[in-house]
Structures are given as structure tokens and as C-alpha cells.
Amino acid sequence: WFYFDAVECLPQGKEVSESDAKAMLATRYCSQAMVFGADVQAKLGAQKYFLVGAGAIGCEHLKNFAMMGLGVDDGNIFITDMDVIERSNLNRQFLFRPWDVGKLKSRTAAEAVKAMNPKVRIVAHENRVGPDTEQIYDDNFFEALDGVANALDNVDARIYMDRRCVYYRKPLLESGTLGTKGNVQVVIPHMTESYSSSQDPPEKSIPICTLKNFPNAIEHTLQWARDEFEGVFRQSAENAVQYLKDPRFMERTMKLPGNQPLEVLETVKQVLVDERPQCFADCVAWARLRFQDQYNNQIRQLLFNFPKDQLTSSGAPFWSGPKRCPHHLEFDAKDPLHMDYIVAGANLRAAMYGIPGSTNHEEITKILASVHVPNFEPRSGIRIAVTDAEAQMDQNSTDTDRLSIIQQELPSPKELGEKVKLTPLEFEKDDDTNFHMDFIVAASNLRAANYDIPPADRHRSKLIAGKIIPAIATTTALVSGLVCLELYKLVQGHNKMELYKNGFVNLALPFFAFSEPIPAPKLKYYDHEFTLWDRFEVQGEMKLKDFLDYFKDKHDLEITMLSQGVCMLYSFFMQNNKRKERLEQTMAEVVQNVSGKPIERHVKALVFELCCNNKDGDDVEVPYVRYMLPSR
């Protein structure tokens, strides 16, 4: 038996009258009104909610909101999602049909739900939420909302929306699924901690030495192939583009720790000079030499350092336990796996440089026949890390002579001019025409062949490399239902913490657990208690010196450092001439001068972070400042 109730959703301190229930009999919400009353139903109809995401959870939320009557009267549901519908979405995002593939998720979901409830008022957007769209989702937008429901699939966007809800003091309904697992968190202004207040433990990572030299499972070779893709086709191109366009790239690079400056500059030189292709044949030659280096030369060097009969210091065989003894591969153009690697690698390289590609095996085979592959002789003195500690030591070492030579040999951005057109490739697993998964599968299975690891087909490789855990419609439906129970409470304004529930479920066990939300932690300066929901409200405009005096006189706090975002506006250790200059500027002028950017017209307030000393000279933690700009 499974017993579940949610009686805390019911109206608190009053009963639903029979007349209330009868009054709603003629509407589609009669059953709901009989439980909650006409008053709650009217409140639901007046709600303005922002639903972020129109994927699996977003579709369930939107359908449930429409069935509840959310925003059907004077309210609104705003929904945004920048993605388009893909065929792989259809099995779990039930508002979409085969003929919708290629259409925008947000607009298609809105149309499907309006067919279910024509009175629902939905405004569909296709914007990404983030700093780039704050002119759309601005103060006026958020201040008019009653709440936000997240249906997002990445942590960065969740954290961003959480911060916006804390700033505008709006309730947030947060939820997520992972296969049969699901969770729901309700964030309530002035009561609970926020989503960002706690973090999940980091995912277990594969040791570096295992990935680089000692894989023993297909998961290891697939992760290695993903890293290869990122390093060769995305990161190297991004670094090269920054070198060409950003005057401060070299300055930033030289400040990197250990051996990183050398690694970055060597890659930039390879991409822009040494290995820059002029035609598709050059891309094929590059792929052939990459094959030779990764699957032949490096394996031979590894076995030169650690022969098959190598013994450890304790007399045990080195190649034992999880360490599989590898063997090198000889390239064979007649081997389909070898050719898959060449075709995918060459076409990706061509795409990076804007060169037309080709899948003509006959043409590629002819090019391969003309590629000169240098003979390889293993060398003494090459160090190969056996443990992560050794790998870290290698990373921390610096070859200053080699770094100096690379800096001298690398042409300046002006010398390279407009000759190079580079496009970093963002990994996309669901496009079968872009060669991304072709490369991952081939690169992984070739490495698996090196180590006698059973290969993985394309489907399994996509699941592992894309870190895909299949979404299950029942988990999504359950999680959305739990969110809606919390929504009933928020709409009624329940003001007791014990009435709200965070939920954690796993349908595979089965496991259902509910707990009260964690209260917002309280901090204190002098006798003033505050939480993350509190802030100083300051009405501008005023000069920086007046701002500092305001906190000294009104709050008995001496500001030692003042920042806005990543910009340091004021500090006690600032040069005297710079401090004097800034003290006479208005707060808006200081922000614009330091950031080098104008304050946009839609911005009503600035957010400042403070470091302060109390009257005894001790550091104290204080809330942030919301500095209201005068009407513009």
C-alpha cells in the first residue's frame, strides 16, 4: 500500500462553503473549486507566472497550469525556450507531434495547451534567460510577476533564475528529473534558503592517468574521445580566435599556472601556422597523421617506457589489475573503423576552417596514399605519469626556454591579419550530419581496440558520451504534480514553513521522501539580523563620497571595499589620485567609467557588494545594496 496526502494544501483557517462549491458547478474547474473554494480559484486565474523551459517538465507544467486555471482571467503564463523540437523529444515531451519537428518548443507547447483550455492566457518567447536578455526580462517584467517555475536542464541557468528571484523577492518552484529520480524545491521569499544556497556533491570523475594511459572500460575511451573533440575542435579554435582578436589574450595566458601557458601557445601556433590547412586534402592529411600519433606512436612510446614484462618495485607485474597492456594499430584504409575516423576528423577540421568537406571514400583514399607518415622511434627520457599525483606534478612544471621560443616564433595577430577564418565547434550529439558523433564513436572504438576493450555501437556511445540518462514520462508527471501542490500553497499565501514540502523521489526503488524547506540562514551585524532576502535600499543619485558617508552616518559602517559585479569601484588600498578622482564622481559615473560600458536605459537600480568594518574596526558581513537610479 502507498498512502499519500497533501492536506496542507487546503485553505488555512477557513472552510469551503457549500454555496462556493455550487457557484463553480458550471465551470471546468468545479472539482477543484469544491476542494479549495471560489476565492482560491479566482486567485489562480489572476496569477502571473514565468515558466522557464518547455522541455519534458515544462510541457507537464504548462498542461497542469492550464488545467488548474492559472492565469485564465487577469493573469498570464509567460513561457520561454530557445530550443526547437527534435525527433528525440517526442517520446517524453507529450505536447509535441511528429509534424512539429523543427518548430519552436515554446510556441508549439503554448498552441497545444490552448487547444486544451482556450481561456488560458500564454505569452510564448524564444529567449535564453541570462544577462543578455535582461532588457527583456527587466525590472518591470519581474515586478509584475507572482512567481517563477523553472523547467531547466542546466545548473547555470537555474542559478541565474534563482538569483533573479531572490533579487526581486519572488517565489521559485524548482524541479528536476534524472531517469527514475526526481526532486522538487520550493523557494519562498523571507522564509527559505534559495536554490543556490546548497550544492549537489560533484560527479565522480575518471582519474587523469586512467584516461590518458590506462583505460579499462568503454566509458574511459568515450570520455577520452570527448576530451579529444573538445581540445582539438573547440578549445584550440577558441584560443586562436582570442589570440587574433583580444589584445589582452597573451597577458592573461602568461598568468596561467604551471605548464598551461606553453600548452595554450603551442596549440595556437599549430592552429594558426604549423597545421593550418589550405584545402580539404590538407585536412585528410592532418587526420591521417593524428591517427598515427594517437593510436600508433603514443602506444609504442608507452610500451617503450613500460614493456609488457615490466615489474613494479614490489616485484608485481606492472600490467596487471585494472591496467590493460595495449598494442599499437597499423592504419588500414580498407578497415571501415579506420576510414570512419579519417572521414569524420577531416570533415570536422574542414568545418573549423570554413573549407568545403567531402565524404567521397575514393577521393579520400587517393589523398591518403600520398600522405607522408614519418617513421617513429620511441625516445628515452620521455616521462609518462602513472598516477594523478605525477600528472599534476608534470602540469605544474614549466619549460621556460621552450615557452620563450614559442613566443618568438608565433606571428603577431597583425601579421596573420584576415587570412584565418576559424569557427570553434560546439559538440552536438543529436545532429547525425555534423560528424560529431561519427568522430566520437570512431575515436573511442579505436582506443578501445588499442586496449582490447569491447567497442560500443553508436547508440550506446551517444548515451555515454552525451551523459544521457533516458527521461521517463512518469517521473516527469509525478514531479510536475508535486510542484503544482506547492503552487496551491503559494497562491493562497500560506505563511508557515511546515506547510511547504520539498520532495525527493526514486520510482525504481520506490522511494518517496518529503521535508520542510531549510530556513534562510540568519546573519548579524550589530543588533541587526538579516538573510539573503534582505538588502540596503539607497536612493540615488549621489557622489561616491556621499555614499560612503551615508553608511558611516546611518549604519555606523565603514566601507573598505565596494564592487559591482566583477568591477572594483572603491577600496582602502586604492592609489590616492584615483581615489580622489572617484570620490567626486556620482555612483553611476563610477560604474560606467570603471566598467567601460554605459548603463542601459532599462536599468532602474544598481547592485553593490560591500566589505565593511564596524566601529571597532572588525570585518562584518552585511547585505548587498540596491541603489535606485533617478528616473531617466
N, C-alpha and C positions, 0 to 999 in steps of 0.2 A: 504494500500500500504506500501511496505517496500523498501526504497531506500538506496542502499549501493554502495559506490565506494572506490577504493583504487588507485587513480591516482598518489599518491605519490610514488607508486612502479615503475613508469615509469622512464626510463633514464633521468637524470637531465642535462640540458644544451645542449642536442643534440637530434635530431630526428632520428628515424629508417628509413634508406633509402630503397627505393623500391628494389634495387639490393640486399640488405642484405636479405630482405624477400624472394626474388625469389631463392637466393642461398640455402635456407634451405628447399625448397619445397620437395626435395627428402627424407627428414628425418622425423622421427616420431615426431620431435619437431617443425614442421613447423608453427603450430598455435602460439606456444609460441614465436618463433623467429620473427614472424610478429609483435608481440607486443613489444618485448624487443630488438630485433636485434641479429645478429650472434655473436657480440662481447660478449654480456651477456651470450649467450648460451655456448660459449667457456669457459667463466669463471665458469659457473655452472659445466661443465664437468671436470674442473681441481680442484674442491673443495675437501678438505679432512675434513670430518665431523665425529664426535664421537657421536653416538646415544646411550644414556644410558637408557636401558629398552626396552623390547619387549612385553609389555602388550598391553592393548587396544590402548593407544595413540601411543605407539611405532610401532604397526602394521600400523596404519594410516600414521604416519610419513614416515616409510620405503617405503610404497607404493607410497606416494606422491613424495618423493625424487627420486624414480626410474622413475616415470612418467615425472618429471621435467628434468631428465638427470643429476642429481647431481652425480659427481664423476665417470662419464662413460668413460672419456678419461684418463687423467693422474692423476685423483683423486682417492678417496676411501671413502666408508662409513664403519666405524668401529661400530659394534653393540655389546653390551654385556648385558646379562641377565642370572642369575644363576638358574632361575626357570625352572621347567618342565611344560608341558601343562597338565591342568586338565580339566575334562569334563565341569566344570562350566565356563571355559573360552570361550567355543565355541560360545556362543550367541553374544559376543561383540568383540572378537579378531578374525577378519574375515579371517586372513591368515591361520588359523588352521582348520583342519578337524577331524572327529571322529577317524580316523586311526592314527592321530598324538598324541593322548593322551599318556603321558609318555615320549615324546621326549623333547629335549631342545628347549625352545622358540626361542632363538637367531638363532640357525642353521636352524630350520624349517621355520622361517619367512624369512630368507635370501634365502632359496631354493625356497619358494613360489614367492618371488619378482623377482628372476632371471628368473623364468618362464614367468613373465610379460614383463621383459626387460632384455634379455640375456646379454646386454652390461654393465649392472650395475656392478660395482666392489665392492663387500661386503666382509668384513672380520668379521666373527662371533666368538665371545668369550663367555664364560660362567663364567665370573668372577664377583664377587661382587666388587663395587668400594669402596675404603676405604684405610686406612693406610696399611692394609695387602697386597694390590696389587700394591703398589707404585713402586715396582721393575719391574712391567709390564707396568703400565701407568706412565712412568718416564719422565724425562726432555726431552729426545729425542722424545718420543711419543707426548707429548703435544706441543712442539715447532714446530712440523711438521704440526699440525692441523690448519685449518682455522676457526673452531668453534665447539661448542658443543650444542646438543639438548637434553634436559632432558625429559624423559618419565617415571618418577619415581613415586612411590606411598607412599613414606615416607619422612618426613621432614628432618631427619638426613642425608640421602643420598643426598638430594637436597642441603642442606647447605654445605656438603663436596664438592660436584662438583662446587658449586658457589665459594667456596674459592680457589679451584684449578684454575678456570677460571680467577679469579682476580689475582692470583699469576702469571699465565702465560700470562695474558692480552689477553684472548681470548673471543670473543663474546659468549653469552649464550642465548639460546632460551628456556625459562622456560614455562611450561604449566601444567594444571591440570583440572580435572573434578570431580564433586560431584553430581551425578544424573543429573538433568537438568541444573546445574550450571557449568560454565567453565571460566577459566581465562588464559590469555597469557601475559607474561612479556618478554621484550627484554632487555638484559643487554649488554651494549656497552662499551668497554674499553675507559677510559679517558673522557667519556661523562655522563653516567648514574650511579645511585646508583646500588648496587648489590642486589641479591635476599635476602641476609641475613641482608640488611640494615633496613628492616621493618619486622614486625611480625604480624600475624593474632591475634586477641584477643583470649584469652584462652577459651576452651569449657566450657559451664556451667556444673558444677559438682553437684552431688546429695549430700546434707548435710550428714555428717558422722552419726549424730544421727538418721536420717531417715533410712539410710542403716542398721544400727546396731539394732535398736529397733522399729522404727515406719514406716515401708514401707506401701505404699498405692497404688502402681501401679506395674504391672509386670516388668516394666523397673527397678524398685528398687530391686526386688528379683533377677533378672538376673544379675545386677551389683554386688549384694551381692555374688551370686554364682561364678561369675568370680573372685572376690576378694578371695573367699574361695579356688578356684582352684589354683590361683597364690600363695597364702600363704602356702597352705598345700603341694602341689606337686612340686612347683618350688622354691620359695624363701627359704623355710625351708631346702630343699636339697642343694641349693647353699651355704647357710650359713654353713651347716655341712661340705660340701666338703672344703670350705675355711678354716674352723677350723682345719681340718685334714692336709691340705697342705700348708697353708700360716702361717709362724711363726709370722707375724705381725697382724694377724686377731684379736687377743684379744686386742692388743694395740689400733687398730682402733675402735673396738666395744666399748671399755670403754670411748672413746671420744665422742660417740654419745650423743645427748641431752636427757634430761628428763628420761623417763622410758624405752627408747629404748634398752639400754644395757641388762636390765633384760629380756625384751621380746625376744631378739635375743638369749641370752644364754639359756633361758628356752626351746626355740624351738630346739636349737642344742642338748640339753640334751635329750629331748623327742625323737628326730630322731635317735640319736646315742646310747642311753642307754635304757630309760624307755619304749619306744614303738617300739623298733626295732624288726621286725618280723623275725622268723626263717623259716616259711613255709607259704603256702597260707592260711591255717586255721587261722593263726595269723592276716593276712590281713583282712579276713572276720570279725574276732572278733573286730578289730580296727574300721572297717566301721560301725558295729552294735553299738559300744559304741559312735562313732561320731554322729550317728543318734540320739541316746538317749540324748546326750548333746545338740545338736543344736535345735532339734525340740520338745523336751520334757522338759528337765531340765531348760534350759535357759528361756523358755517361762513361766514356773512355777515360776521361780525366779522373772521375770519381773512383773508378776501379784501379787506376794507377795509384791513387792515394791510399785506397783501401782494397787490396786484392781479395779475391774470393776466399783465400785461405788465411786472411788476416786474423790475428788473435788480439784480444784486449789485454791490458796489463795484468788481469787476473787469470789469463790463460784460456778464457772462453772464446768461442768463435765470434768475431765482430759481426758477421752477417748471420744473426740468429734472432729469435724472438720476433718483435714487430719489424725488424729491418730485413727487407727482401733484397737479395742480391740482384742488381739489374743486368741487362745486356743491351748493347747498342743496336740501333736499327740501321740497315743499309737502305737507302732510298730506292724505290722501285716504282717507276711511272705506271706499271701495269697493276699495282696494288690500289684498289679503289679508295682505301682509307688515306693512303699517302697523297693521292690526287685530290681528295676532298680537302685536305689541309692546304695544298698549294692553291687550289681554286679559291677557297674562302679567304685565305691570307692575302693573296694577290689582289682580289677584288676589294677587300677592306682597305688595303694600303692605297689602292687607286682612289677609293672614295674619300680617303683622308686628304688627298692632294687634288681632288677635283678632276681626276683623269678617267676617261671612259673605261669601263671594265669589260670583261668577256668571260663566257662560260664554255667557249669552244675548246673541247679537250684536245682536238687535233692540233689546233693552233698553239695551245699552251704546251703540249708535248714537244713540238718543234722548238719552242723557245727554251724549254728545259734542256734539250740536247746541246744547246750552245752555251749553257751556263758553266763557267769555270769554277769548280769546287776545290779550294786549296787542300792539300794534304795536311792532316793533323797529326802532330806528335805530342803526346802528353808531356807536361813540363814538371820538373821538380820545383819545390818551393811554393807551389800553389796551395793556399790554405783553404780547407773546406770545414765549415763549422759542423760539429756533431751534435752539440746541444744548443738550446736557445741562448744560454749564457755566453757561449763562444760567438754565436751570431751577433749578439748585442755588442760584444767587445769589438768585433770587426766593424760594426756600424759606427761605433764611437771613434774609431781611429781615423786619422786624416793624413792623406798623402799630399802635403803642401806643394811639393815640386810639380807633381802631375797637375794639380789644380792651377798652378801658375801658368803652365804650358797651355792648358785648355783655354784659359782666359786670353792669352796672346793669340792663339790660333782662331778663336771664334770671331768671325767678321761682325762688324757693328751693324745694328739694325738699318742704318742709313745705307751701308754697302749692299745689304740684301734687298733693300727697297721694297718694291711691289712684286718682286719675282715670285715670291712664295704665297700660294693660296692654301691655307690649311683649315680643315674642319675636324675638330675633335668628335669622335664617335661615341654617343651615349648608348650603352647596352640596352637593347630592346629585344626581349625573348619571344614576343608574340608575332613578330613580322617574319614570315618564312621566306621573304625575298631579299632580306638585307645582309645575309651571310653571317649574322652574329652567332646564331645557334649552330650553324654549319661549322664555324671555326671552333667554338667551344667543344662540340662533340668530337671533332677530329683531333684537336689538340689534347683533349683529355684521354681519349682512347689510345692515341699513340704513346702517351706517357704510361698509360696502363699496360700497354704491350711491352714497354721497357722493363717493367717490374712484374710481369706475369700476373697482373690483376685482371679479373674478368671485366670486359668492357660493359658500357651501359648504352642502351639504344637512345634515340633522340628524345622520346617521351620522358624516360627516367632522368636523362641528363637535364632536360628542361626543368623538371620538378626540383632537382637537387641544386643546380646552378642558379635558378631563379628563386631559390629558397621558398618554393611554393608548398604550402600545406593546403590541400583542397578545401575550398569553402563548402560548408554543409548548410543547406537551406533551413533545416530545423534549428540549428544553433542560432542562425541569424534571426529567425522568427521569435525564438524564446528571448533573446537579448533585447530585441526591439519591444517585446511585450513588457519586459521588466522596466525599460526606460519609460514607457507610457504610464506605468503605475506611479513612477516618481513624478511624472508630468502632472498627473491629477493633484498631487500634493502641492506642487509649486503653484499651480493655477489658483488653488484655494488659499495659498499663503500660510500653510502650516508652519508654525514658528517654534516647534520643539524638535531638537536634534533627534530624539529617539523615534520620531515618526518616519524618518527617512532611512533608506536602506541601500547600501552598496551591495552588489551581488556578484558572486563568483560561481560558475557552473562548469561541469565537465560531463557531457552526456554519455561518454564512453564508460564511466565508472559504475553507476551515475553518481554525481556529486553536486549538491546544491548548498551553498553557504551564503548567509546574509549577515551584514554587520552594520552598525551605525557608522556614519561618516566620521572621520577623525576631525576633531575641532581645530580651528585655526590656531596655531601656536601663538602665545602671547609674549610680547617683549615689553621692555620698560625703560624709559629714561626719566630721571627724577621720579615723580609720582604718577607719570602718565603711562598707562598701559596702551599698547597698540598691537594690531595684527597686520597681515599682508593686505587687508582690505582698507586700512587707514592710510591717510596721507596729509601733508600740509597743503592747504589751499591758499595760494598767494595771488592777489590781483595785480596785474601789471598795468602800465609799463613802468619800470623803474631802472635806475642805473645799478650796475653790479655792486658799487659801494653801498648803495641804499639797501640792496638785497641782503648783504652781509650784516648791515646794521639792524635790519628788521629782525633777523633771527637772534641777534645778540640782545636786543631790547625786549622782544616779545616772548622769546622762548629760552632766554639765558643760555644760548648755544653759540659756540664759536665755530664757524665753518672753516675747516682746514683744507678741504678739497671739494670741488664742485665739478660734476661732469654731466654730460648729456649724451647718451648712447656711448660711442667709443671716443668722444671728444672730451679732453680735459680742459675745462673753461677757466679754472682758478685753482691754485694750490699754494700752500705756505712756502714751498721751496722754489716758486717761480722767480725768474730774474726780475729785479726791481723795475727796470724800464718797461718790461712787458706788463708787469702787474699794475703799474701806474696808468698805463695806457688803457688797460681793460677796465679798471675801476671807474673810469669816466664814461664808459660806453653803456648803452642800455643792454638789458639781458638779450633782447632779440639781435642786437648788433654783434654782441659777443658770440652768440651761437652761429650767426651767418659768417662772421669773419674766421672763426676757428674751423668750422666745417667746410668752408668754401662753397656752400650751397645756400640759395635763398630759402626762406621759409615759405612753403607753398600756401596758396590762398585759402585752402580748405582747413588748414590747421588752426584750431581755436586755442590750444594750450600746448605748452612745452613741459616735458618731464625731466626733472633734475634729480640726480642722486647726490647725496651729501655724505661727507665724513665730518664728524663734529667732535669737539671736546666740550665737556661740561665745565662748570665754574671751578672745579678742582683740577682741571687740565687733563682729565681722563677721557679716553676714547669712549664714545657711546654710540649705540646703534639707534638710528632714527628712521621714521618713514620717509618715503620719497616726496618730492614736491610736484604738485600740479600748478604750473604757473600760467594763469589765464592771460592771454594776449588781449589788448584792447580791440574793439571792433574795427575791422578793416574793410 
